[in-house]
Amino acid sequence: MKRRKAREYALQFLYRIDFMENASDNPVSDTRIKTDTSPAVNAFWHETGETDPGIKSFAEDIIKGTIKHLASLDKLIQEVAEHWKLSRIASVDRNILRAAVYELLHRKDIPSAVTINEAIEIAKKYSTAESASFINGILDKIAKERCA
């Protein structure tokens, strides 16, 4: 349950910065913060009130890894999501995909099935049943092609 909560926090952070795409304080577009997300993440933890070091550590790995590899993650998602532009995918779904693809490609200690299942459950909670199916299809294809 702690890792699910950490994934949900990562989604909340990534969703927030996705909305600030054109803002000057956007960690994704600010090169300085791309390499050091600490100030933005610290402010986020202060707002949430989360104190569990295990939850914070796992969430921060997902946040920082997703931001670090954002361009390659987006490119891969775009390639697999046939007939869908990344910009047309709902922000919640786009960020669930980004975080999950980061896990699939860069966290070899987590089985692909676990990552996919967690992404589906988070999609069901924060998005729609249709989104959960869409996310499942994208992640399953990436897992089969890239993680086999």
N, CA and C of each residue as an Amber inpcrd file, in Angstrom:
protein
   444
   0.8160000  -1.1980000   0.0000000   0.0000000   0.0000000   0.0000000
   0.8630000   1.2660000   0.0000000   2.0400000   1.1780000   0.6030000
   2.9020000   2.3550000   0.6230000   3.3540000   2.7280000  -0.7840000
   3.6770000   1.7230000  -1.5900000   4.1180000   2.0260000  -2.9540000
   2.9660000   2.5830000  -3.7850000   1.7670000   2.1020000  -3.5730000
   0.6130000   2.6680000  -4.2900000   0.4460000   4.1260000  -3.9110000
   0.5460000   4.4170000  -2.6290000   0.4160000   5.8070000  -2.1810000
   1.5300000   6.6600000  -2.7900000   2.7400000   6.1210000  -2.8460000
   3.8630000   6.8450000  -3.4480000   3.6030000   7.1100000  -4.9280000
   3.0690000   6.1220000  -5.6250000   2.7430000   6.2980000  -7.0490000
   1.6670000   7.3650000  -7.2270000   0.7030000   7.3970000  -6.3290000
  -0.3440000   8.4080000  -6.4050000   0.2430000   9.8030000  -6.1740000
   1.1470000   9.9220000  -5.2340000   1.8220000  11.2120000  -5.0240000
   2.6200000  11.6080000  -6.2620000   3.3170000  10.6580000  -6.8490000
   4.0850000  10.9550000  -8.0650000   3.1440000  11.4530000  -9.1570000
   2.0040000  10.7980000  -9.3200000   1.0150000  11.2350000 -10.3070000
   0.5610000  12.6580000 -10.0130000   0.2670000  12.9540000  -8.7520000
  -0.1890000  14.2930000  -8.3930000   0.8650000  15.3470000  -8.7510000
   2.1160000  15.0520000  -8.4550000   3.1930000  15.9970000  -8.7650000
   3.3460000  16.1670000 -10.2730000   3.3900000  15.0590000 -10.9970000
   3.5580000  15.1230000 -12.4510000   2.3660000  15.8050000 -13.1250000
   1.1830000  15.5350000 -12.6270000  -0.0220000  16.1730000 -13.1550000
   0.0580000  17.6860000 -12.9490000   0.4820000  18.0840000 -11.7810000
   0.6000000  19.5070000 -11.4580000   1.5600000  20.2150000 -12.4130000
   2.7270000  19.6280000 -12.6230000   3.7020000  20.3030000 -13.4840000
   3.2970000  20.2330000 -14.9480000   2.5200000  19.2260000 -15.3170000
   2.0120000  19.1420000 -16.6840000   1.0720000  20.3120000 -16.9540000
   0.2830000  20.6940000 -15.9650000  -0.6310000  21.8220000 -16.1200000
   0.1070000  23.1550000 -16.2080000   1.2830000  23.2100000 -15.6360000
   2.0590000  24.4530000 -15.6480000   3.0120000  24.4920000 -16.8380000
   2.6740000  23.7730000 -17.9050000   3.5680000  23.6010000 -19.0510000
   4.1710000  24.9080000 -19.5530000   3.4090000  25.9580000 -19.5970000
   3.9200000  27.2200000 -20.1140000   4.3220000  28.2020000 -19.0240000
   4.2090000  27.7960000 -17.7800000   4.5740000  28.6830000 -16.6800000
   6.0850000  28.7200000 -16.4940000   6.5710000  29.8370000 -16.0250000
   8.0240000  29.9820000 -15.8480000   8.5570000  29.1180000 -14.7080000
   7.6850000  28.7230000 -13.7900000   8.1380000  27.9020000 -12.6680000
   7.8630000  26.4160000 -12.8820000   7.6800000  26.0160000 -14.1340000
   7.4120000  24.6270000 -14.4710000   8.6940000  23.7940000 -14.4140000
   8.7680000  22.7940000 -13.5200000   9.9650000  21.9650000 -13.4360000
  10.3030000  21.2220000 -14.7180000   9.2980000  20.9110000 -15.5360000
   9.5880000  20.1800000 -16.7690000  10.2660000  21.0740000 -17.7930000
   9.8370000  22.3230000 -17.8990000  10.4260000  23.1890000 -18.9090000
  11.6400000  23.9570000 -18.3940000  11.8500000  23.9780000 -17.1120000
  12.9850000  24.6790000 -16.5360000  14.1730000  23.7250000 -16.4500000
  15.1680000  23.9270000 -17.3040000  16.3200000  23.0280000 -17.3840000
  17.0250000  22.8960000 -16.0420000  17.1060000  23.9800000 -15.3010000
  17.7760000  23.9590000 -14.0020000  17.0790000  22.9700000 -13.0650000
  15.7600000  22.9470000 -13.0850000  15.0080000  22.0680000 -12.2000000
  14.9760000  20.6450000 -12.7410000  15.1330000  20.4720000 -14.0550000
  15.1700000  19.1150000 -14.6080000  16.2570000  18.2930000 -13.9410000
  17.3560000  18.9370000 -13.6080000  18.4550000  18.2140000 -12.9880000
  18.3540000  18.2160000 -11.4690000  17.6040000  19.1650000 -10.9010000
  17.4380000  19.2240000  -9.4580000  15.9990000  19.5930000  -9.1310000
  15.1660000  18.5900000  -8.9820000  13.7550000  18.8230000  -8.6860000
  13.5210000  19.0570000  -7.1990000  14.5800000  19.0140000  -6.4030000
  14.4400000  19.0750000  -4.9540000  13.5820000  20.2180000  -4.4290000
  13.8040000  21.4730000  -4.8650000  12.9740000  22.5470000  -4.3050000
  11.4800000  22.3460000  -4.5650000  11.1340000  21.9900000  -5.7820000
   9.7250000  21.7830000  -6.1110000   9.1540000  20.5810000  -5.3610000
   9.9350000  19.5200000  -5.2590000   9.4740000  18.3230000  -4.5470000
   9.3450000  18.6180000  -3.0580000  10.3090000  19.3340000  -2.4890000
  10.2320000  19.6880000  -1.0650000   8.9830000  20.5110000  -0.7700000
   8.6730000  21.4590000  -1.6430000   7.4620000  22.2650000  -1.4720000
   6.2180000  21.3800000  -1.5590000   6.2400000  20.4200000  -2.4800000
   5.1230000  19.4860000  -2.6240000   4.9200000  18.6860000  -1.3400000
   6.0050000  18.1570000  -0.7690000   5.8800000  17.3760000   0.4740000
   5.3670000  18.2400000   1.6100000   5.8000000  19.4770000   1.6440000
   5.3160000  20.3820000   2.6810000   3.7990000  20.5560000   2.5650000
   3.3140000  20.7110000   1.3360000   1.8740000  20.8820000   1.0980000
   1.0810000  19.6300000   1.4600000   1.6290000  18.4630000   1.1360000
   0.8830000  17.2220000   1.3960000   0.9130000  16.8270000   2.8620000
   1.9700000  17.2020000   3.5620000   2.1190000  16.7970000   4.9510000
   2.6200000  15.3710000   5.1130000   2.9900000  14.7230000   4.0190000
   3.4910000  13.3430000   4.0720000   4.8400000  13.3250000   4.7840000
   5.0050000  12.3760000   5.7010000   6.2610000  12.2830000   6.4560000
   6.9490000  10.9270000   6.3270000   6.2700000   9.9360000   5.7840000
   6.8490000   8.5990000   5.6930000   8.0310000   8.6000000   4.7170000
   9.2450000   8.3120000   5.2010000  10.4210000   8.3670000   4.3280000
  10.3870000   7.3360000   3.1970000   9.7770000   6.1940000   3.4020000
   9.6900000   5.1760000   2.3610000   8.8020000   5.6280000   1.2140000
   7.6670000   6.2060000   1.5620000   6.7420000   6.7230000   0.5450000
   7.4070000   7.8500000  -0.2250000   8.0260000   8.7640000   0.4960000
   8.6550000   9.9240000  -0.1460000   9.8010000   9.4910000  -1.0610000
  10.5940000   8.5570000  -0.6160000  11.7400000   8.1030000  -1.4070000
  11.2940000   7.4440000  -2.7120000  10.3160000   6.5540000  -2.6280000
   9.8380000   5.8660000  -3.8350000   9.1670000   6.8560000  -4.7900000
   8.3470000   7.7500000  -4.2500000   7.6820000   8.7460000  -5.0950000
   8.7040000   9.6460000  -5.7720000   9.7150000  10.0740000  -5.0330000
  10.7380000  10.9500000  -5.6030000  11.5310000  10.2530000  -6.7010000
  11.7810000   8.9660000  -6.5560000  12.4640000   8.2320000  -7.6250000
  11.6260000   8.2760000  -8.9030000  10.3370000   8.0540000  -8.7680000
   9.4570000   8.0860000  -9.9390000   9.3970000   9.4970000 -10.5260000
   9.2330000  10.4800000  -9.6710000   9.1440000  11.8710000 -10.1330000
  10.4130000  12.2670000 -10.8720000  11.5410000  12.1040000 -10.2150000
  12.8120000  12.5510000 -10.7970000  13.1660000  11.7430000 -12.0440000
  12.9330000  10.4490000 -12.0030000  13.2240000   9.6060000 -13.1650000
  12.3360000   9.9330000 -14.3480000  11.0670000  10.1790000 -14.0760000
  10.1360000  10.5220000 -15.1470000  10.5210000  11.8480000 -15.7820000
  10.8410000  12.8270000 -14.9690000  11.2350000  14.1360000 -15.5020000
  12.5490000  14.0260000 -16.2720000  13.4920000  13.2810000 -15.7310000
  14.7920000  13.1300000 -16.3900000  14.6450000  12.4990000 -17.7770000
  13.7680000  11.5230000 -17.9020000  13.6080000  10.7700000 -19.1510000
  12.3510000  11.1810000 -19.9220000  11.7980000  12.3340000 -19.6000000
  10.5100000  12.7360000 -20.1560000  10.4540000  12.6780000 -21.6820000
  11.4460000  13.1990000 -22.3460000  11.4140000  13.2300000 -23.8210000
  11.3610000  11.8250000 -24.4040000  12.1820000  10.9160000 -23.8890000
  12.1850000   9.5570000 -24.4360000  10.9170000   8.7940000 -24.0450000
  10.3830000   9.0640000 -22.8570000   9.1330000   8.4210000 -22.4380000
   7.9810000   8.8750000 -23.3340000   7.9100000  10.1880000 -23.5530000
   6.8460000  10.7220000 -24.4110000   6.9600000  10.1790000 -25.8300000
   8.1650000  10.0840000 -26.3370000   8.3740000   9.5690000 -27.6950000
   7.8740000   8.1250000 -27.7960000   8.2180000   7.3050000 -26.8180000
   7.7990000   5.9080000 -26.8280000   6.2740000   5.7860000 -26.7030000
   5.6860000   6.5410000 -25.8050000   4.2290000   6.5090000 -25.6410000
   3.5600000   6.9120000 -26.9520000   4.0850000   7.9550000 -27.5760000
   3.5270000   8.4270000 -28.8480000   3.6150000   7.3530000 -29.9240000
   4.7300000   6.6300000 -29.9760000   4.9010000   5.5720000 -30.9740000
   3.9020000   4.4380000 -30.7640000   3.6550000   4.0920000 -29.5140000
   2.7940000   2.9500000 -29.2040000   1.3120000   3.3180000 -29.2620000
   0.9890000   4.5380000 -28.9180000  -0.4140000   4.9920000 -28.9130000
  -0.8420000   5.3600000 -30.3260000  -1.0470000   4.3440000 -31.1330000
  -1.4030000   4.5450000 -32.5350000  -2.6560000   5.4080000 -32.6580000
  -2.6010000   6.3590000 -33.5650000  -3.7190000   7.2490000 -33.8720000
  -4.0550000   8.2130000 -32.7310000  -3.1410000   8.3690000 -31.7880000
  -3.3380000   9.3080000 -30.6880000  -2.1360000  10.2310000 -30.5980000
  -2.3790000  11.5220000 -30.5870000  -1.3120000  12.4720000 -30.3020000
  -1.1910000  12.5520000 -28.7920000   0.0160000  12.6870000 -28.3130000
   0.2340000  12.7710000 -26.8710000  -0.6000000  13.8930000 -26.2560000
  -0.7170000  14.9920000 -26.9550000  -1.4720000  16.1410000 -26.4490000
  -2.9740000  15.8460000 -26.3480000  -3.4610000  14.8330000 -27.0630000
  -4.8820000  14.4670000 -27.0050000  -5.1880000  13.5100000 -25.8580000
  -4.1670000  12.9070000 -25.2960000  -4.3770000  12.0020000 -24.1640000
  -4.6030000  12.8670000 -22.9240000  -5.6250000  12.5490000 -22.1650000
  -5.9330000  13.3170000 -20.9540000  -4.7030000  13.4220000 -20.0670000
  -4.5330000  14.5600000 -19.4380000  -3.3380000  14.8180000 -18.6240000
  -3.1290000  13.7590000 -17.5440000  -4.1960000  13.3430000 -16.8840000
  -4.0650000  12.3090000 -15.8480000  -3.5270000  11.0280000 -16.4790000
  -4.1190000  10.6250000 -17.5840000  -3.7040000   9.3910000 -18.2510000
  -2.2740000   9.5060000 -18.7790000  -1.9500000  10.6420000 -19.3540000
  -0.6030000  10.8740000 -19.8830000   0.4430000  10.7300000 -18.7790000
   0.1430000  11.2420000 -17.6100000   1.1180000  11.1820000 -16.5180000
   1.1550000   9.8230000 -15.8330000   0.0450000   9.1230000 -15.8150000
   0.0740000   7.7330000 -15.3500000   0.9700000   6.9270000 -16.2900000
   0.7900000   7.1170000 -17.5900000   1.6170000   6.4120000 -18.5800000
   3.0900000   6.7620000 -18.4280000   3.3960000   8.0340000 -18.2990000
   4.7940000   8.4600000 -18.1600000   5.4630000   7.7770000 -16.9710000
   4.8180000   7.8320000 -15.8210000   5.4040000   7.2390000 -14.6160000
   5.5380000   5.7230000 -14.7580000   4.5240000   5.0810000 -15.2980000
   4.5590000   3.6240000 -15.4520000   5.6100000   3.1950000 -16.4710000
   5.7300000   3.9300000 -17.5690000   6.7480000   3.5860000 -18.5620000
   8.1390000   3.7930000 -17.9700000   8.3030000   4.8360000 -17.1730000
   9.5870000   5.0120000 -16.4730000   9.8840000   3.7630000 -15.6360000
   8.9010000   3.3110000 -14.8700000   9.0940000   2.1080000 -14.0410000
   9.4330000   0.8920000 -14.9020000   8.6950000   0.7000000 -15.9740000
   8.9310000  -0.4610000 -16.8360000  10.3520000  -0.4790000 -17.3880000
  10.8340000   0.6680000 -17.8090000  12.1390000   0.7320000 -18.4740000
  13.3220000   0.8900000 -17.5250000  13.1020000   1.5120000 -16.3780000
  14.2400000   1.8850000 -15.5340000  14.2180000   1.2880000 -14.1270000
  13.1540000   0.6290000 -13.7410000  13.0940000  -0.0010000 -12.4210000
  12.9630000  -1.5110000 -12.6230000  14.0710000  -2.1420000 -12.8970000
  14.0770000  -3.5800000 -13.1800000  13.7550000  -4.4150000 -11.9440000
  13.7640000  -3.7870000 -10.7610000  13.4400000  -4.4970000  -9.5240000
  11.9290000  -4.6640000  -9.3320000  11.1390000  -4.0450000 -10.2080000
   9.6870000  -4.1340000 -10.1030000   9.1640000  -4.9250000 -11.3030000
   8.4710000  -6.0350000 -11.0620000   7.9430000  -6.8140000 -12.1840000
   6.9950000  -5.9820000 -13.0500000   7.0580000  -6.1820000 -14.3440000
   6.2060000  -5.4460000 -15.2820000   4.7340000  -5.5810000 -14.9200000
   4.3170000  -6.7850000 -14.5480000   2.9040000  -7.0110000 -14.2160000
   2.4640000  -6.1510000 -13.0370000   3.3480000  -5.9480000 -12.0770000
   3.0240000  -5.1100000 -10.9100000   2.8590000  -3.6590000 -11.3450000
   3.8000000  -3.1650000 -12.1370000   3.7300000  -1.7850000 -12.6210000
   2.4460000  -1.5580000 -13.4110000   2.1260000  -2.4740000 -14.3050000
   0.9280000  -2.3250000 -15.1310000  -0.3320000  -2.3610000 -14.2710000
  -0.4040000  -3.3090000 -13.3410000  -1.5690000  -3.4080000 -12.4700000
  -1.7430000  -2.1440000 -11.6260000  -0.6580000  -1.6340000 -11.0900000
  -0.7380000  -0.4160000 -10.2850000  -1.2330000   0.7620000 -11.1270000
  -0.7260000   0.8800000 -12.3470000  -1.1550000   1.9670000 -13.2310000
  -2.6440000   1.8580000 -13.5410000  -3.1210000   0.6440000 -13.7630000
  -4.5450000   0.4240000 -14.0500000  -5.3980000   0.8120000 -12.8450000
  -4.9840000   0.3900000 -11.6670000  -5.7540000   0.7100000 -10.4520000
  -5.7640000   2.2110000 -10.1830000  -4.6500000   2.8760000 -10.4210000
  -4.5920000   4.3310000 -10.2350000  -5.4670000   5.0180000 -11.2740000
  -5.4720000   4.5090000 -12.4930000  -6.3350000   5.0710000 -13.5370000
  -7.8060000   4.9180000 -13.1550000  -8.1730000   3.7770000 -12.6070000
  -9.5600000   3.5660000 -12.1880000  -9.9570000   4.5600000 -11.0970000
  -9.0080000   4.8930000 -10.2430000  -9.2890000   5.8060000  -9.1340000
  -9.3320000   7.2660000  -9.5930000  -8.4010000   7.6550000 -10.4710000
  -8.2590000   9.0660000 -10.8310000  -8.7970000   9.4170000 -12.2130000
  -9.1520000   8.4100000 -13.0080000  -9.6190000   8.6750000 -14.3580000
 -10.8870000   7.8650000 -14.6040000 -10.9550000   7.1500000 -15.7200000
 -12.1750000   6.4160000 -16.0760000 -11.8640000   4.9500000 -16.3720000
 -12.9030000   4.1470000 -16.4440000 -12.7350000   2.7250000 -16.7920000
 -12.1470000   2.6040000 -18.1960000 -12.5800000   3.4680000 -19.1060000
 -12.0410000   3.4460000 -20.4690000 -10.5490000   3.7800000 -20.4570000
 -10.1720000   4.7140000 -19.6060000  -8.7630000   5.0900000 -19.4900000
  -7.9330000   3.9170000 -18.9790000  -8.4880000   3.1790000 -18.0350000
  -7.7700000   2.0280000 -17.4960000  -7.4800000   1.0120000 -18.6020000
  -8.4510000   0.7740000 -19.4710000  -8.2480000  -0.1550000 -20.5900000
  -7.2140000   0.3830000 -21.5730000  -7.2930000   1.6690000 -21.8670000
  -6.3450000   2.3140000 -22.7780000  -4.9190000   2.2120000 -22.2190000
  -4.7610000   2.5380000 -20.9590000  -3.4570000   2.4850000 -20.2940000
  -2.9310000   1.0590000 -20.2750000  -3.8110000   0.0950000 -19.9910000
  -3.4120000  -1.3040000 -20.0030000  -2.8490000  -1.7000000 -21.3670000
  -3.5400000  -1.3120000 -22.4230000  -3.0980000  -1.6670000 -23.7690000
  -1.7340000  -1.0780000 -24.1060000  -1.5320000   0.1860000 -23.7900000
  -0.2540000   0.8550000 -24.0760000   0.8730000   0.2030000 -23.2800000
   0.6540000   0.0390000 -21.9790000   1.7190000  -0.5110000 -21.1250000
   2.0270000  -1.9680000 -21.4490000   0.9890000  -2.7410000 -21.7600000
   1.2040000  -4.1420000 -22.1220000   2.0610000  -4.2440000 -23.3840000
   1.7820000  -3.4060000 -24.3550000   2.5570000  -3.4210000 -25.6010000
   4.0120000  -3.0120000 -25.3410000   4.2190000  -1.9960000 -24.5390000
   5.5880000  -1.5650000 -24.2110000   6.3200000  -2.6580000 -23.4480000
   5.6430000  -3.2720000 -22.4970000   6.2760000  -4.3370000 -21.7050000
   6.6860000  -5.5030000 -22.5880000   5.8230000  -5.8960000 -23.5140000
   6.1290000  -7.0160000 -24.4050000   7.2580000  -6.6960000 -25.3670000
   7.2810000  -5.4560000 -25.8680000   8.2830000  -5.0730000 -26.8690000
   9.6170000  -4.6760000 -26.2490000   9.5940000  -4.0570000 -25.1120000
  10.8190000  -3.4610000 -24.5470000  11.3560000  -4.1490000 -23.3050000
  10.5280000  -4.9200000 -22.6430000  10.9390000  -5.4880000 -21.3560000
  11.0240000  -7.0040000 -21.3740000  10.8400000  -7.6030000 -22.5260000
  10.8410000  -9.0730000 -22.6160000  12.2340000  -9.6400000 -22.5150000
